[in-house]
C-alpha cells in the first residue's frame, strides 16, 4: 500500500507561498522509501514550522523596541492586546470627547461619517 500511495513522494514539500522546498540536498530527485518515512515527516514538520521564523523575529524586534523584553515576559496576552490595540468598546460619546478635528468642523460630511 505504501508504494501505491507514496511511490512518487520526494524529499521536498510545498511551503505556504506555494514554493517547493527541498528538505535535503537534491531532494526533488530523491524518492522517500518506507524506511525514511519518519525522517521525511520530521523534515516536513520542521520546514513548515520554521518557514515564518524571519517574520516572527521581525515582529519580536519591533515589539521589543517599544516594550522592554522583561516587561513583555511579565504581562499576559490580554494585557498586551489592550496595550497595543486599546479598548475595543469605546462609545461614540467617548470618541467625540477625545477626537481632535484639525482643519475640520463638526458639521463636515467626513466627520459625520466618522460618528
N, C-alpha and C positions, 0 to 999 in steps of 0.2 A: 504494500500500500504506500509506503514512504516514497518509493521510486516513482510510482504513478503520480503522486501529488507534488513532490518536490524535486523531481529529476532535473529540472532546468533552473532551480534556485542557485544564485551565485552569491559570493561573499560581497554583497552590496545591498544598499537599501535606498529607498526614496525618502528624502527629508521633507519637511513641511512646505518648503517653497517649490517642491517638485523636482529638485535636482537629484541626480543619482550620486550617492556617496559610496566609495569603495571602502569596505571595512578592513581589508588587508591589501597589501601590495598586489596589484594585478587582480583584484577581487572580482572584476566583471568577467574574467576568463576562468575563474576557479569555481566549479560547482561545489555544493555543500553535501558531502557524504553524510550518511546517517551518524557515523561515529563523531562527527564535528558539530552536530546539531546544537549541543549545549553551548559550545564556544560561539557559534554563529548567533544564537539567541542573546548571549551576553553582549556581544559586539553591537548588535542592532539596538538593544536597550541602551547601552552606553552612548551610542551615536545620537539616538533620538533625544535622550535626556540632556545631552550636552550641547545640542545644536543652538540653544539660546544663551549659552554662557556669556558671550560677549555683550549681549543686550542687558542681561541681568547685572553684569559688572558695571555697565554704564549707568544703570539706574541706581545701583548702590553708591557709586562715586558721586552722582548728583545729589542723592539723598543725604549722604554724609557730608557734603559741602554745606548743607543748610542745617542739618541736625547732627550734633556730635554723635559718633558711633556709640559711646557709652550711654547716652540718653536713649538712643534707639533701642538698646537692649533692655532698658528699664520700663518700656512702655508696652501696652497691649496693642493689637491691631486696631481695636476700636478707638483707642486714644489717638493713634497715628492717623487713622482715617479722618477723625474730627479735626486734628491739627492741619492736615494737608487740604482737605476738602471743605471744611467748615460745617456748620449745621445744615442739615437738609430741610429743615422745617420753618424757614422764615415766613412770616406773614407779609402780605402786601404792605400793610401799615409800617412794619419794621423796615422793609426795603425802601419805602418812601422817606422814612426818617434818616436813613444812613446814606442815601444816594445824593451825590453832588452833580448838579446839571451844569457842567461847564459849557457855556455858549448855547444852551437850550433853555426853553421855557416850559413850564408845567403843561401848557396847552398845546405844545408841538405834537404832531401825529406820532413821531418816533417815540416820544415819552409816553404817550397814551398806549401805544402797543406794548411797551415795557410793562405797564401795570395791568 
